Amino acid sequence: MKQKLTIIKVGGAVVEDEAQLAQLLKDFAAIEGRKVLVHGGGRKATKMAERLGIETQMVNGRRITDAAMLEVVTMVYGGLVNKHLVACLQANGINAIGLTGADGNVIHSQKRPLKDGIDYGFVGDVDKADGDTLSRLVEAGFTPIMAPLTHDGKGNILNTNADTIASETAKALAKHYDVTLIFAFEKKGVLSNPDDDDAVIATITHEDFVRYKESGTISGGMLPKVENALAAVDAGVCRVIITHATAIDGQHGTVITK
C-alpha cells in the first residue's frame, strides 16, 4: 500500500496577502505525512517589473516573458517568493527545500513554440517531471517548495504555469504515492455563479467540464486549472480538489474526478 502524499498549489493572490499566507503555511505544516508545496507569484512579479520600469505584457491571461521579464520572474519566483516560503515553513517546524525545475533536473521543459502567431518568449511547456528524484528528497525528510520555473537542458530558465507544475509534479509522484492534489486560491471552489461565492460545484467530471465550458460557466483562468486537474486524475492522481486557501484539509471545495 502506497504512503499518502499531499500537494498544495497556492496562487499569487494568497502569496501577496501576508495574513492569508501565514495561515495557509500554518495549515500546510499541520498536514500529516509527506507533502509538497507549489507556488505562484505573478502579482509580485508584475509589481517588481513596474518598480524596475519593465512593462508587463499579457495575452489571454498568460505572461509574455521576454529577456527582461525572465530576469524579473527568476528573481521573484526562484528567490524572493520561494525563499520567503522556505524560511516561514522552517519557522513552522517543516524542513523545507526550495526548488526550481532546474534544481536536481526535477522538471524539464521546452520553449513554447509560436502559438496562434504569438511569441510567448521564455515560457516552458513541460516535457516531464522527475518523480524519482522528488520522492528521494521526500523520503530523506525534506518538503519540496516548488517555484514556477523550469529549464530546457540548454542553460535556459523558462517561466512555467504554476498549475501545470503542480499537475505534472502530482502525476510524476503518483507512481510512488497515493497523491492528493489541492489547488488553493481565493475562491471556495469552482463556482456555478461567479457572483455568488457560495455557489460551489461539488464535483466535476470530464463530461461536466465540457458542458460547463460550452455554457461559459467555467471560463478564463479557471479553464486551465480544471484542465490540469482532469489531466492529473487521468494520470493516476487519486484526488484533485479546488478550494479556498483557508480550507486545505481536503474536506471542502470542488472535487475533480473521472
Secondary structure, 3 states (H helix, E strand, C coil): CCCEEEEEEECHHHHHCHHHHHHHHHHHHHCCCEEEEEECCHHHHHHHHHHCCCCCCEECCEECECHHHHHHHHHHHHHHHHHHHHHHHHHCCCCEEEECCCHHHCEEEEECCCECCECCECEEEEEEECHHHHHHHHHCCCEEEECCEEECCCCCEEECCHHHHHHHHHHHHCCCCEEEEEEEECCCCCECCCCCCCCECCEECHHHHHHHHHHCCCCCCHHHHHHHHHHHHHCCCCEEEEEECCCCCCCCCEEECC
